[in-house]
Amino acid sequence: MRSSLALIATAGAVVIALTGCTAPAPAPESSPGDSSDAVVVSGDFGEAPRVEFPTPLSPSETQCTEIIAGEGDVLEEGQMSLIGLAVYNGASGEELQVTGFGDDEPVPVTVSTSTLPGLMKGLTCAREGSRVAVVVPEADGFGPDGNPSLGVQPGDSLVFVIDVERAFPSRATGSVRLTRDGFPAVVLAPDGRPGITVPKADPFENTEVEVLKAGPGPVVESGDQVVVQYTGVTWADNEVFDSTWANGSPTIVTVADGEGSQVIPGFAQAVIGQQVGSQVGVVIPPVDGYGDQASGSIPANSTLFFVIDILGVI
């Protein structure tokens, strides 16, 4: 997983309080205005920008201006992206945080209602390869109390300059495949969230993987960091014990055959060797799961079933 610097670490504030059928692309939730157009940004994409703007900037709503044009559709809810992020106090011009540019690891953020509202609205006007300037009023920022620990006083606006280095889909995009008889049934909601029905039968004795959607992307190798969405249920009672869909964001995990893996062996086995864009279902017996130890709400000696969307390799 990736770490970020002070501002973002302090603020689940700025990354959390900051971090089938084809539907038409959603409209951006912010657009250019006098304040965002007043932000002058220079420097190459991917490198720390030089930023100037008149103070104070006081927009009535969040504004976003694309400085460098990207490609593809604008980001939408549920998408994770890797970004470079520069943050300024829009009232004073003070630099608050610059991270994710140059040799710094980019910062993973997801377009989500749990994200700072102004940042979320700004991301919806960006696309992979975009550099955007976003100006956020108090109402879409830290609210009437501000955030004095970050140098943001009540009434202060925020200015973000964001480079979207990579963008990942919110769900698997591969071609649908049929599964064998006796395998758990999976039905997808319009947003891609899986609904799972485990058969009333004894589980498989070994780890068994079925490709539900076959993706066109690169093959996942042992040791890769992978962006995934998943839902896991226990075979015995079909109860969800963990889901990135419920948490509102994909996650990044390292999958490996042995040491260094951040997931249980059966999960890693299901993902390694698959192509990005695929969705897989995997039945995991206790020996490749949590064994004879309970884990959270998972009883000891549980057989598990996961639906995993493989969205990208970092």
Backbone bond lengths (Angstrom), bond angles and torsions (degrees), N, CA, C in turn:
res aa  C-N    CA-C-N  psi(-1)  N-CA   C-N-CA  omega(-1)  CA-C   N-CA-C  phi
1 M - - - 1.465 - - 1.529 108.73 -
2 R 1.339 116.45 164.40 1.450 119.80 -172.92 1.521 110.86 -106.74
3 S 1.306 114.74 146.43 1.458 119.27 177.29 1.509 109.31 -104.64
4 S 1.341 116.18 157.44 1.459 120.84 177.11 1.517 108.28 -127.00
5 L 1.322 115.57 172.57 1.448 120.59 -175.17 1.518 111.99 -89.09
6 A 1.314 115.61 -169.40 1.468 121.79 -162.63 1.511 115.93 -53.56
7 L 1.311 117.87 -51.09 1.474 118.89 -173.28 1.512 110.46 -60.61
8 I 1.347 115.81 -45.72 1.456 118.85 -174.49 1.511 110.22 -73.26
9 A 1.321 116.66 -36.64 1.456 118.62 177.05 1.517 110.66 -63.40
10 T 1.337 117.08 -39.63 1.464 120.36 -179.72 1.511 110.72 -67.11
11 A 1.316 117.03 -41.21 1.450 121.34 -174.96 1.484 108.68 -105.70
12 G 1.352 120.94 79.73 1.386 110.37 148.15 1.491 97.85 -34.73
13 A 1.376 116.92 -7.39 1.459 128.21 172.11 1.497 113.20 -51.88
14 V 1.328 118.95 -51.47 1.457 115.50 -172.19 1.510 112.20 -108.04
15 V 1.322 121.28 -20.42 1.455 116.96 173.17 1.513 111.13 -103.85
16 I 1.315 118.78 -36.63 1.457 117.39 174.35 1.509 107.87 -101.93
17 A 1.382 113.13 -38.91 1.478 116.03 170.33 1.497 104.60 -94.47
18 L 1.868 105.39 -20.10 1.489 104.80 163.22 1.388 101.04 -77.70
19 T 3.796 94.61 -59.51 1.293 107.47 -176.75 1.164 97.01 -76.01
20 G 26.586 93.77 165.23 1.496 140.42 -142.14 1.507 114.03 83.24
21 C 1.397 118.77 -114.71 1.457 122.66 -179.99 1.521 107.62 -82.72
22 T 1.277 115.69 147.91 1.447 120.84 179.96 1.515 109.84 -92.58
23 A 1.321 116.38 118.82 1.464 121.27 178.75 1.518 108.86 -92.65
24 P 1.316 118.20 153.83 1.467 119.89 176.68 1.523 110.59 -63.07
25 A 1.325 115.81 146.98 1.464 119.94 179.16 1.522 109.69 -62.40
26 P 1.343 117.72 136.56 1.462 120.03 -179.12 1.523 111.27 -69.85
27 A 1.313 115.75 154.69 1.459 120.67 177.37 1.525 109.34 -77.10
28 P 1.332 118.33 146.29 1.467 120.79 175.63 1.524 110.93 -58.72
29 E 1.336 115.98 148.63 1.454 121.16 178.88 1.530 111.88 -92.97
30 S 1.331 116.99 5.41 1.463 121.22 174.36 1.518 107.96 -147.18
31 S 1.324 115.89 158.40 1.460 121.19 -177.23 1.522 108.75 -143.77
32 P 1.336 117.12 167.90 1.468 119.30 -178.65 1.528 111.96 -64.24
33 G 1.321 115.41 151.64 1.463 122.15 176.41 1.513 109.55 -153.54
34 D 1.319 115.93 -179.99 1.463 120.21 -177.18 1.525 112.19 -58.48
35 S 1.356 116.57 -38.16 1.471 119.31 -177.19 1.525 111.51 -71.06
36 S 1.339 117.72 -47.96 1.467 119.03 -178.59 1.528 111.03 -69.24
37 D 1.341 117.35 -31.99 1.468 119.92 177.00 1.524 111.69 -69.64
38 A 1.332 117.40 -19.89 1.462 120.87 -179.51 1.525 112.67 -81.49
39 V 1.334 117.44 -9.56 1.463 121.11 179.74 1.532 108.04 -82.38
40 V 1.329 116.44 117.01 1.461 122.38 -179.29 1.525 108.27 -99.95
41 V 1.329 116.23 120.54 1.464 121.63 -175.65 1.518 108.44 -123.68
42 S 1.323 116.92 131.18 1.463 121.56 177.04 1.517 109.60 -130.30
43 G 1.324 115.85 164.95 1.454 121.73 -176.62 1.509 110.79 109.69
44 D 1.337 115.90 164.28 1.455 122.06 -177.27 1.520 111.52 -78.70
45 F 1.325 116.02 148.98 1.459 121.27 173.79 1.527 108.92 -56.48
46 G 1.321 115.73 137.71 1.460 121.06 178.78 1.512 114.45 88.23
47 E 1.328 116.81 -13.30 1.461 121.61 176.45 1.524 109.37 -106.34
48 A 1.335 116.09 153.33 1.466 120.03 -178.71 1.526 109.59 -54.91
49 P 1.332 117.78 126.35 1.466 120.23 -174.96 1.522 112.22 -80.29
50 R 1.319 114.88 159.17 1.470 121.74 167.40 1.521 105.90 -101.66
51 V 1.323 115.97 124.91 1.470 121.05 -168.39 1.524 109.24 -126.67
52 E 1.324 116.00 131.46 1.463 122.02 175.19 1.519 108.71 -135.79
53 F 1.330 115.40 143.69 1.471 119.91 174.88 1.521 108.91 -160.81
54 P 1.334 117.04 152.01 1.467 120.20 177.24 1.518 109.84 -72.18
55 T 1.319 116.21 148.77 1.466 119.57 178.21 1.526 109.72 -121.45
56 P 1.333 117.10 149.51 1.466 125.33 -4.87 1.525 111.15 -84.89
57 L 1.340 116.81 149.28 1.458 122.21 169.00 1.524 107.42 -92.99
58 S 1.327 116.52 128.15 1.474 120.44 -174.20 1.525 110.78 -137.54
59 P 1.342 117.94 67.17 1.458 119.36 179.31 1.523 110.70 -72.03
60 S 1.326 116.11 153.69 1.462 120.28 177.24 1.522 111.39 -82.76
61 E 1.340 116.80 -19.18 1.462 121.63 177.64 1.519 108.27 -147.83
62 T 1.330 115.89 163.98 1.460 120.07 -179.03 1.525 110.68 -63.50
63 Q 1.332 115.85 131.94 1.462 122.36 179.14 1.528 109.53 -121.30
64 C 1.327 115.85 149.75 1.466 120.88 -178.53 1.517 109.58 -142.67
65 T 1.329 116.67 127.84 1.460 122.85 176.66 1.527 108.79 -121.41
66 E 1.333 116.55 129.60 1.462 120.96 177.67 1.527 108.71 -80.68
67 I 1.331 116.36 119.77 1.462 122.60 -178.79 1.529 109.99 -88.59
68 I 1.312 115.89 -46.26 1.469 122.89 175.39 1.521 107.09 -120.48
69 A 1.322 117.37 127.72 1.463 121.09 -175.12 1.521 110.93 -73.37
70 G 1.321 115.28 137.51 1.450 121.73 173.88 1.519 111.56 -100.43
71 E 1.343 115.68 -169.24 1.455 121.58 -178.62 1.515 110.08 -126.14
72 G 1.336 115.67 152.90 1.454 120.87 176.69 1.517 111.55 85.50
73 D 1.345 114.59 -167.21 1.458 120.99 -178.12 1.520 110.69 -79.42
74 V 1.334 115.39 155.77 1.460 119.38 173.72 1.522 109.65 -65.68
75 L 1.315 115.71 155.89 1.461 120.76 -179.89 1.524 110.31 -65.48
76 E 1.335 115.54 148.34 1.448 120.46 179.33 1.517 109.82 -131.84
77 E 1.324 115.71 169.47 1.462 120.81 -175.53 1.520 110.44 -55.13
78 G 1.340 115.10 135.88 1.458 121.95 178.90 1.510 114.16 95.01
79 Q 1.343 118.62 -11.78 1.454 120.40 -179.50 1.523 110.88 -84.56
80 M 1.329 115.37 134.95 1.458 121.67 170.76 1.521 108.60 -94.79
81 S 1.328 115.31 142.46 1.455 120.41 173.29 1.517 109.20 -135.04
82 L 1.326 115.65 159.82 1.459 122.59 173.83 1.518 106.80 -107.09
83 I 1.325 116.15 123.39 1.461 120.04 -170.78 1.518 112.50 -130.52
84 G 1.331 114.66 155.54 1.446 122.04 159.08 1.525 107.03 -95.65
85 L 1.317 117.01 140.69 1.464 120.83 -170.50 1.519 110.59 -137.60
86 A 1.325 115.93 124.03 1.462 122.09 171.83 1.523 107.46 -118.43
87 V 1.339 117.05 131.30 1.461 122.38 -174.48 1.525 108.97 -126.14
88 Y 1.342 115.17 134.88 1.461 121.64 -177.88 1.522 109.79 -134.64
89 N 1.324 115.22 153.46 1.464 121.26 170.74 1.523 107.15 -78.50
90 G 1.340 116.57 117.25 1.451 120.67 -175.77 1.518 113.79 -73.20
91 A 1.327 117.39 -14.58 1.460 120.75 178.10 1.530 111.69 -86.75
92 S 1.343 116.35 -40.90 1.468 120.56 -175.32 1.518 113.71 -104.26
93 G 1.338 117.45 -19.50 1.457 121.15 -174.84 1.510 113.45 85.07
94 E 1.331 118.08 0.05 1.465 121.56 -176.99 1.525 110.75 -67.10
95 E 1.341 115.55 135.41 1.472 121.15 173.58 1.525 109.27 -74.38
96 L 1.322 116.35 128.11 1.460 121.40 -179.68 1.522 112.62 -102.53
97 Q 1.318 117.35 -36.04 1.466 120.66 -176.96 1.519 109.72 -166.98
98 V 1.323 116.71 136.81 1.462 122.28 170.58 1.519 106.47 -133.92
99 T 1.321 117.55 119.68 1.463 121.16 -175.75 1.516 110.31 -153.82
100 G 1.325 114.85 156.09 1.458 120.15 174.87 1.515 115.02 87.79
101 F 1.346 117.81 5.14 1.459 121.29 -179.99 1.531 110.25 -104.35
102 G 1.332 115.66 161.20 1.459 120.36 174.61 1.509 111.76 59.48
103 D 1.340 116.03 -124.69 1.465 120.75 -178.40 1.518 112.92 -81.56
104 D 1.336 117.97 -9.19 1.469 120.21 175.93 1.525 109.83 -69.09
105 E 1.321 116.24 144.92 1.460 119.14 173.84 1.527 109.21 -67.67
106 P 1.330 117.97 135.19 1.461 119.00 177.39 1.520 110.78 -63.55
107 V 1.310 115.51 157.52 1.463 122.92 -174.41 1.532 109.66 -96.62
108 P 1.337 118.72 127.75 1.463 119.33 176.11 1.525 110.97 -80.37
109 V 1.327 116.53 127.21 1.457 121.80 174.86 1.523 108.04 -134.94
110 T 1.325 116.09 152.56 1.458 121.68 179.83 1.519 109.14 -122.64
111 V 1.328 115.61 138.38 1.461 120.78 173.94 1.524 106.82 -71.46
112 S 1.328 116.30 107.50 1.454 120.75 -170.50 1.523 109.69 -153.38
113 T 1.314 115.31 151.42 1.468 119.73 177.10 1.520 111.66 -68.45
114 S 1.322 118.27 -12.76 1.464 120.37 175.37 1.528 111.71 -85.37
115 T 1.333 116.97 -6.29 1.456 122.51 177.36 1.526 109.58 -82.27
116 L 1.325 117.31 153.52 1.460 121.36 174.09 1.529 108.31 -48.00
117 P 1.339 118.31 125.48 1.477 119.79 -171.00 1.525 114.55 -53.06
118 G 1.320 117.28 -43.16 1.456 119.10 -178.62 1.517 112.84 -66.47
119 L 1.342 116.47 -37.27 1.462 119.40 177.57 1.518 110.01 -66.34
120 M 1.343 116.86 -42.59 1.457 120.06 178.20 1.527 110.62 -59.30
121 K 1.329 116.87 -46.11 1.466 119.83 -179.82 1.530 110.67 -63.50
122 G 1.321 116.43 -38.41 1.454 119.45 178.59 1.513 112.75 -65.35
123 L 1.328 116.79 -39.99 1.461 119.97 -179.96 1.519 111.89 -63.35
124 T 1.355 116.89 -29.43 1.465 118.48 -178.67 1.521 112.87 -74.16
125 C 1.333 118.31 -3.34 1.472 119.72 173.36 1.523 110.60 -104.61
126 A 1.344 116.84 5.01 1.462 122.24 -178.07 1.520 110.49 -109.17
127 R 1.310 114.87 163.81 1.460 122.22 177.29 1.526 107.77 -147.36
128 E 1.319 117.15 169.26 1.463 118.91 -179.35 1.520 110.04 -57.30
129 G 1.329 115.78 130.08 1.454 121.14 -177.61 1.508 114.43 91.10
130 S 1.343 117.71 -5.09 1.462 121.68 179.44 1.522 111.69 -77.54
131 R 1.318 115.40 146.03 1.467 122.11 157.46 1.512 106.03 -115.51
132 V 1.336 116.95 124.00 1.461 120.68 -178.03 1.520 109.76 -126.36
133 A 1.335 114.59 149.56 1.464 122.30 170.72 1.519 107.32 -107.99
134 V 1.325 116.31 126.75 1.462 122.33 -176.48 1.525 108.21 -123.84
135 V 1.328 116.90 128.57 1.466 121.41 176.63 1.523 107.57 -115.47
136 V 1.345 115.26 125.90 1.458 122.80 -169.16 1.524 110.24 -118.89
137 P 1.325 118.37 122.25 1.466 119.98 176.69 1.524 111.22 -74.50
138 E 1.326 114.74 168.30 1.467 120.71 -179.67 1.524 112.20 -50.08
139 A 1.351 117.12 -42.58 1.469 120.41 -174.18 1.514 112.41 -62.81
140 D 1.343 118.39 -31.17 1.465 121.94 178.96 1.519 111.71 -100.67
141 G 1.339 116.20 6.08 1.450 120.90 178.59 1.518 111.32 -107.54
142 F 1.336 115.72 -119.10 1.465 119.72 -177.34 1.523 112.68 -94.19
143 G 1.348 117.32 7.11 1.454 119.81 175.36 1.513 112.76 77.13
144 P 1.329 116.76 -171.77 1.477 121.27 -171.99 1.521 114.19 -66.35
145 D 1.333 118.07 -17.92 1.466 120.07 179.24 1.521 112.65 -87.94
146 G 1.338 117.60 -12.99 1.452 119.98 -175.39 1.520 111.04 64.03
147 N 1.316 116.25 -157.92 1.461 122.42 174.74 1.526 107.30 -149.83
148 P 1.366 116.20 78.53 1.471 119.93 -174.86 1.522 113.91 -55.09
149 S 1.336 118.32 -30.87 1.465 120.00 -179.15 1.522 111.79 -65.32
150 L 1.349 116.12 -22.84 1.459 120.61 177.42 1.525 112.19 -100.44
151 G 1.337 117.21 3.00 1.450 120.73 -178.53 1.513 113.91 83.77
152 V 1.342 116.39 24.17 1.468 121.52 179.85 1.520 108.16 -115.69
153 Q 1.331 116.81 113.20 1.458 122.32 -178.33 1.533 109.96 -91.51
154 P 1.336 117.39 160.67 1.475 119.37 175.36 1.529 111.07 -52.10
155 G 1.320 115.99 133.91 1.457 121.75 179.96 1.517 114.62 91.01
156 D 1.348 118.15 -14.40 1.464 120.29 -177.90 1.523 111.35 -71.34
157 S 1.308 115.57 140.31 1.457 121.12 170.09 1.530 108.93 -88.31
158 L 1.333 115.74 169.55 1.461 122.75 176.46 1.515 109.07 -122.61
159 V 1.339 116.15 147.79 1.459 122.22 173.49 1.528 107.75 -121.77
160 F 1.319 115.55 125.33 1.466 121.73 175.36 1.520 108.76 -113.04
161 V 1.328 116.86 136.36 1.460 121.66 164.85 1.521 105.70 -116.37
162 I 1.334 116.00 121.86 1.456 122.10 -169.66 1.521 109.52 -125.13
163 D 1.338 117.07 127.34 1.459 122.75 168.81 1.528 107.82 -105.07
164 V 1.326 117.06 118.34 1.472 121.21 178.96 1.525 107.68 -89.37
165 E 1.322 115.93 98.65 1.461 120.47 -175.03 1.524 112.20 -77.24
166 R 1.335 116.56 -39.65 1.464 120.33 175.92 1.523 108.51 -145.45
167 A 1.314 115.39 149.08 1.465 120.92 176.28 1.523 107.93 -131.73
168 F 1.318 115.81 137.57 1.454 121.82 -178.17 1.528 109.43 -113.49
169 P 1.328 117.85 145.51 1.467 118.82 175.61 1.518 110.34 -64.87
170 S 1.330 116.05 160.93 1.465 120.24 -179.99 1.515 112.39 -86.44
171 R 1.331 117.32 -9.70 1.470 121.25 -177.61 1.529 108.91 -151.64
172 A 1.328 116.37 165.27 1.464 120.95 176.36 1.522 110.14 -65.04
173 T 1.321 115.90 142.17 1.458 121.26 -174.48 1.520 113.31 -115.72
174 G 1.346 117.96 7.59 1.458 121.34 -174.17 1.520 113.75 -76.08
175 S 1.335 114.46 -179.88 1.465 122.61 -179.07 1.527 110.10 -82.88
176 V 1.330 116.55 136.92 1.462 122.15 -176.48 1.533 110.49 -67.16
177 R 1.335 115.72 137.30 1.462 123.32 177.05 1.532 109.22 -120.81
178 L 1.330 115.91 149.78 1.461 121.21 174.70 1.519 109.94 -80.97
179 T 1.340 116.99 151.82 1.460 121.57 179.39 1.524 110.04 -115.19
180 R 1.305 114.87 165.22 1.464 121.13 -177.11 1.526 111.56 -71.43
181 D 1.312 116.33 160.01 1.461 121.89 173.62 1.527 109.66 -62.69
182 G 1.329 116.20 143.98 1.454 121.07 177.88 1.510 114.23 86.09
183 F 1.345 116.54 -5.38 1.465 119.81 178.01 1.527 108.22 -85.30
184 P 1.332 119.01 146.37 1.467 120.11 178.25 1.525 111.89 -52.93
185 A 1.344 115.56 143.14 1.464 121.73 179.66 1.526 109.51 -87.48
186 V 1.329 115.88 139.60 1.471 121.84 -179.20 1.527 108.39 -127.16
187 V 1.328 115.60 125.89 1.459 122.18 175.90 1.518 107.50 -122.48
188 L 1.334 117.08 133.44 1.456 121.29 -174.31 1.526 111.23 -100.06
189 A 1.327 116.33 135.38 1.458 122.41 171.11 1.532 108.76 -72.65
190 P 1.333 118.24 165.78 1.470 120.42 -179.62 1.527 113.87 -54.54
191 D 1.331 117.96 -31.46 1.466 119.61 -179.89 1.522 113.01 -85.31
192 G 1.345 117.44 -0.29 1.452 121.33 179.73 1.509 114.75 100.12
193 R 1.321 117.92 -8.27 1.464 121.95 -178.40 1.532 109.20 -64.77
194 P 1.342 118.84 128.97 1.462 119.65 -177.79 1.528 112.92 -84.16
195 G 1.336 114.90 140.75 1.452 122.23 165.98 1.518 107.53 -106.62
196 I 1.318 117.51 134.19 1.466 122.13 -169.65 1.523 110.33 -122.00
197 T 1.325 116.01 134.94 1.462 121.38 172.55 1.517 108.15 -125.42
198 V 1.330 116.06 114.55 1.457 122.07 179.58 1.527 108.42 -86.45
199 P 1.333 118.77 133.41 1.466 119.92 -179.68 1.520 111.62 -65.63
200 K 1.335 115.18 151.80 1.467 120.22 177.00 1.516 108.41 -84.64
201 A 1.282 115.61 72.47 1.461 122.84 -178.45 1.512 107.40 -150.79
202 D 1.336 115.68 164.61 1.459 119.02 177.63 1.526 109.50 -63.28
203 P 1.323 118.61 142.66 1.466 120.80 -179.02 1.524 111.49 -72.04
204 F 1.303 115.85 164.10 1.456 121.28 173.44 1.529 109.34 -62.34
205 E 1.324 115.98 149.19 1.467 119.96 -178.26 1.522 112.10 -80.18
206 N 1.339 117.23 -28.03 1.464 121.74 -177.54 1.526 109.76 -115.46
207 T 1.325 115.84 165.22 1.462 119.89 174.02 1.520 108.95 -63.82
208 E 1.323 115.91 125.37 1.467 121.60 -177.11 1.527 108.61 -127.43
209 V 1.343 115.33 129.37 1.460 121.98 -176.35 1.524 109.50 -117.50
210 E 1.319 116.09 134.39 1.463 122.09 172.74 1.531 108.27 -124.24
211 V 1.332 116.59 135.75 1.463 121.29 174.23 1.529 107.70 -83.91
212 L 1.324 116.19 115.21 1.464 121.87 179.25 1.519 111.19 -86.59
213 K 1.345 116.27 -35.21 1.461 123.04 172.35 1.526 107.29 -136.46
214 A 1.308 116.64 132.53 1.462 120.85 -179.10 1.523 109.11 -97.16
215 G 1.329 116.32 115.19 1.457 120.88 -177.43 1.508 112.84 -86.54
216 P 1.334 116.57 164.08 1.465 121.77 -177.30 1.522 114.28 -100.39
217 G 1.340 117.97 1.35 1.459 120.73 -169.37 1.508 114.60 -86.55
218 P 1.340 116.23 -171.46 1.462 121.23 179.61 1.524 111.79 -65.29
219 V 1.319 115.47 157.03 1.462 121.80 -178.22 1.525 110.08 -81.94
220 V 1.318 116.83 134.98 1.467 122.52 176.93 1.525 109.03 -74.15
221 E 1.318 116.51 131.88 1.457 122.25 178.95 1.516 110.69 -112.98
222 S 1.324 115.87 157.58 1.458 120.40 177.66 1.524 110.01 -58.82
223 G 1.332 116.19 131.59 1.452 122.32 -178.49 1.510 114.10 96.82
224 D 1.340 117.47 -6.54 1.457 120.36 -179.96 1.522 111.70 -72.48
225 Q 1.335 114.94 148.09 1.461 121.58 165.68 1.524 107.32 -89.73
226 V 1.331 115.98 125.02 1.454 121.02 -170.70 1.524 109.28 -123.66
227 V 1.337 116.50 137.25 1.464 122.55 172.88 1.526 107.14 -89.55
228 V 1.332 116.67 123.47 1.465 121.00 -175.82 1.523 111.07 -137.28
229 Q 1.332 114.05 152.36 1.457 123.26 160.50 1.525 105.81 -110.75
230 Y 1.330 117.14 144.06 1.466 117.83 177.74 1.516 110.70 -154.99
231 T 1.320 114.42 157.47 1.465 123.24 167.40 1.515 107.45 -133.28
232 G 1.335 116.12 134.34 1.459 121.18 178.02 1.512 111.25 -120.57
233 V 1.352 115.80 136.74 1.464 121.82 176.35 1.520 108.88 -128.47
234 T 1.324 115.39 156.37 1.456 120.61 171.87 1.526 109.06 -84.82
235 W 1.324 116.06 138.73 1.468 120.79 -178.69 1.531 110.83 -63.77
236 A 1.308 117.36 -38.37 1.472 120.93 -172.14 1.519 112.52 -63.95
237 D 1.344 118.45 -37.94 1.470 119.13 -174.47 1.526 113.55 -130.04
238 N 1.349 117.14 3.68 1.464 121.18 176.72 1.531 112.07 59.85
239 E 1.334 117.24 27.60 1.457 121.69 -179.46 1.528 110.49 -93.30
240 V 1.344 116.07 133.41 1.463 120.84 177.04 1.530 109.28 -70.67
241 F 1.326 116.45 127.44 1.470 119.65 176.87 1.526 111.91 -110.01
242 D 1.330 116.99 -16.04 1.466 119.20 178.10 1.518 108.26 -162.40
243 S 1.334 117.07 141.97 1.455 120.80 179.56 1.521 109.90 -159.38
244 T 1.331 116.88 124.16 1.455 119.74 173.57 1.527 110.32 -66.64
245 W 1.325 117.46 -28.56 1.466 121.02 178.69 1.526 109.97 -61.54
246 A 1.334 116.22 -43.16 1.465 119.94 178.42 1.520 111.23 -68.46
247 N 1.344 116.59 -30.31 1.469 120.83 -179.99 1.524 112.30 -79.15
248 G 1.342 117.90 -12.10 1.451 121.00 174.22 1.509 115.91 87.64
249 S 1.358 117.74 7.49 1.460 118.83 -177.14 1.515 110.49 -159.03
250 P 1.352 117.66 141.16 1.466 118.80 166.91 1.526 109.47 -59.22
251 T 1.321 115.16 170.49 1.460 119.63 178.79 1.514 109.26 -134.41
252 I 1.331 116.26 164.18 1.460 123.05 178.95 1.523 107.81 -112.89
253 V 1.335 116.66 124.94 1.461 120.94 178.98 1.523 108.98 -133.28
254 T 1.327 115.53 151.71 1.460 121.36 171.34 1.519 108.58 -92.92
255 V 1.338 116.42 127.26 1.471 120.98 177.52 1.522 107.95 -110.73
256 A 1.313 116.21 131.89 1.459 120.52 -178.28 1.523 109.56 -150.37
257 D 1.335 114.58 155.06 1.465 120.24 179.72 1.520 112.24 -69.85
258 G 1.313 117.51 -24.93 1.458 120.70 -177.78 1.508 110.88 -142.64
259 E 1.334 116.79 -122.31 1.456 121.28 -177.48 1.525 111.25 -62.28
260 G 1.321 114.90 145.68 1.451 120.52 178.06 1.504 114.52 95.89
261 S 1.322 117.57 -10.90 1.462 119.62 179.22 1.519 109.93 -73.90
262 Q 1.330 116.32 140.32 1.467 121.58 178.38 1.528 112.23 -99.72
263 V 1.305 116.81 5.81 1.465 121.34 -178.30 1.517 109.35 -131.00
264 I 1.337 115.42 164.95 1.466 119.64 179.12 1.530 109.99 -65.04
265 P 1.338 117.77 156.45 1.470 120.31 -174.02 1.527 114.34 -55.80
266 G 1.330 117.93 -40.44 1.457 119.72 -178.40 1.513 112.82 -65.13
267 F 1.330 116.94 -35.30 1.469 121.58 177.75 1.527 109.40 -65.51
268 A 1.354 115.85 -47.00 1.463 119.97 179.37 1.524 110.62 -61.42
269 Q 1.323 116.69 -43.02 1.461 120.97 -179.80 1.521 111.56 -60.31
270 A 1.336 116.41 -35.29 1.462 120.85 -179.10 1.520 112.22 -70.03
271 V 1.333 117.74 -30.88 1.465 121.74 -173.33 1.523 112.47 -93.03
272 I 1.342 116.81 -40.76 1.465 120.39 -178.74 1.529 109.36 -62.83
273 G 1.319 115.63 132.02 1.462 121.06 -179.48 1.511 114.47 92.19
274 Q 1.338 117.15 -8.92 1.461 120.71 177.77 1.526 110.04 -90.06
275 Q 1.329 115.61 160.29 1.460 120.80 178.37 1.523 110.77 -93.22
276 V 1.322 115.24 144.01 1.460 120.90 175.67 1.535 108.80 -58.60
277 G 1.321 115.38 140.29 1.459 121.85 -174.20 1.513 112.86 97.40
278 S 1.337 116.36 -7.97 1.463 121.09 -179.58 1.518 111.31 -84.41
279 Q 1.324 114.59 155.85 1.463 122.79 167.49 1.516 106.57 -121.17
280 V 1.330 116.07 130.73 1.458 120.19 -179.98 1.513 110.19 -124.45
281 G 1.323 115.55 150.40 1.454 122.66 168.66 1.515 108.09 -111.37
282 V 1.323 117.00 139.22 1.457 119.70 -178.02 1.522 110.19 -139.65
283 V 1.328 114.94 129.02 1.464 122.31 171.76 1.516 107.27 -93.41
284 I 1.332 116.89 124.87 1.465 121.76 -174.48 1.526 109.45 -120.73
285 P 1.342 118.54 110.36 1.463 120.51 175.75 1.524 110.47 -71.90
286 P 1.321 117.63 167.04 1.469 120.03 -176.24 1.526 114.40 -54.46
287 V 1.333 117.97 -34.90 1.459 120.25 -176.21 1.526 111.21 -62.99
288 D 1.324 118.53 -28.89 1.468 121.52 177.84 1.524 111.90 -105.89
289 G 1.350 115.95 11.06 1.454 121.25 178.72 1.515 110.10 -118.32
290 Y 1.350 115.94 -115.80 1.465 120.57 -177.47 1.525 112.90 -106.12
291 G 1.345 116.43 7.12 1.452 120.65 174.29 1.511 112.60 59.86
292 D 1.326 115.12 -139.03 1.469 120.12 -176.42 1.529 112.21 -91.47
293 Q 1.360 115.89 16.64 1.454 120.33 177.56 1.530 109.89 -108.71
294 A 1.326 116.93 136.34 1.458 120.04 172.61 1.531 108.73 -71.68
295 S 1.339 115.89 152.64 1.462 120.84 177.16 1.518 108.14 -141.08
296 G 1.340 116.60 106.54 1.457 120.03 -176.46 1.515 110.75 60.02
297 S 1.325 116.53 -123.28 1.466 120.67 179.80 1.522 112.65 -86.60
298 I 1.339 117.38 1.64 1.465 121.20 -178.73 1.525 108.97 -88.96
299 P 1.336 118.23 118.35 1.467 119.80 178.10 1.522 111.59 -66.82
300 A 1.317 115.62 158.93 1.459 120.51 174.01 1.529 110.01 -59.17
301 N 1.329 115.88 150.02 1.470 123.44 176.37 1.525 112.98 60.83
302 S 1.336 116.23 35.38 1.456 120.72 -179.43 1.526 111.65 -91.07
303 T 1.322 115.30 137.10 1.458 121.49 165.62 1.525 107.32 -87.12
304 L 1.326 116.17 136.40 1.456 122.20 -174.79 1.528 110.22 -117.95
305 F 1.328 114.99 157.45 1.460 120.03 172.22 1.519 108.26 -133.93
306 F 1.337 116.08 128.85 1.465 122.54 178.06 1.520 110.55 -118.95
307 V 1.325 115.39 143.37 1.458 122.37 162.75 1.528 106.23 -109.20
308 I 1.336 116.71 123.36 1.459 122.40 -172.37 1.527 109.67 -125.17
309 D 1.324 116.14 123.16 1.462 122.08 172.49 1.524 107.53 -97.02
310 I 1.329 117.23 124.71 1.459 122.88 -177.13 1.530 107.05 -98.84
311 L 1.330 116.96 105.78 1.462 121.58 -168.34 1.521 113.95 -98.33
312 G 1.310 117.96 -20.96 1.452 118.72 -179.52 1.513 111.93 174.64
313 V 1.323 115.84 162.30 1.464 123.25 174.08 1.518 107.56 -117.36
314 I 1.324 116.20 134.15 1.469 121.40 -177.18 1.528 109.73 -95.66
